[in-house]
Amino acid sequence: MVYRITFLGTGGGRHTTMYQTRCTGGMLFEHGDPVHYLHIDPGPGALTQMKNIRYDLGKTESLIISHAHPDHYSDAPSVIEGMTRGGWIKRGSIFGSPTVLDGEGGLGPCLSPYHINLPEHRQTFRPGNVLDVDGMKVDICSARHSDPTNVGFRFNTPYGVVSYVSDTEYDDDIGEQYIGSRVLILPVTTPHNNKIRWHMCTDTAIEMVDLVKPELCIFIHMGIVMLKHDPAKQAKMCEDATGVKTLAGEDLMVLDIAEELKLSKAQTFNDRLWAPKWAPDMPEASKK
Ligand SMILES: [Zn+2]
């Protein structure tokens, strides 16, 4: 049984995204027995990072896109093409907010009808919904963001709840939804008390972590100002204020969730020609 999250990108916000100060590729979540492969919020950098760790996109079975901002969805069409083996096999599931899949209030849809219809299953979500993602129960929580249909997620594993709080402004009603989480993956866009609308800063992160009291908190979705002001120090401020182990995420960091939480770094490869066996090659007969 495997519960492993690989952080394909720990940046967020428009400037980090446009300059790729950090990658913004979301997360790969391997879960269950047999293991299932879920991609969450594949923003820019997702494909490059999967290539760097030799991840075969053909293994992906489900894709979740929290909302209609490019740092959460822009690599999704190619992830869907990987999931459906180049678009030839109808398989897999796509879960998205109404803005992502249908378009709502002037936002989205973020994917072409062609790509939305490639997977076998598609489902929109709203706060309060419970998803079955390849056997894993996922609770949908509300968020307060400039895409009003954005949500957060509680992934229920046999080793406790792992929550991914997608972009939101903070208030206690947002935090209360995550009480009971063992791991809190938190988008902390700005440092100190630099509150920007619709997002969290270190000060609001401290309020939330103090309320939820997880075993581990990981900062992600770090904006360019956060990155210029020592994210590790910001995380340490949160740890000192709350007593909760808090880390600033790093690109290609791996979190294993079991009896113990274990952090490591994904193995990387430098081989531009690598592709999985199902990718096209010359027919044997034509090879000389
Ligand atoms: Zn956003």
Residues whose N, C-alpha, C, O or C-beta is under 5 A from the ligand:
A	BS01	ZN	H69 D167
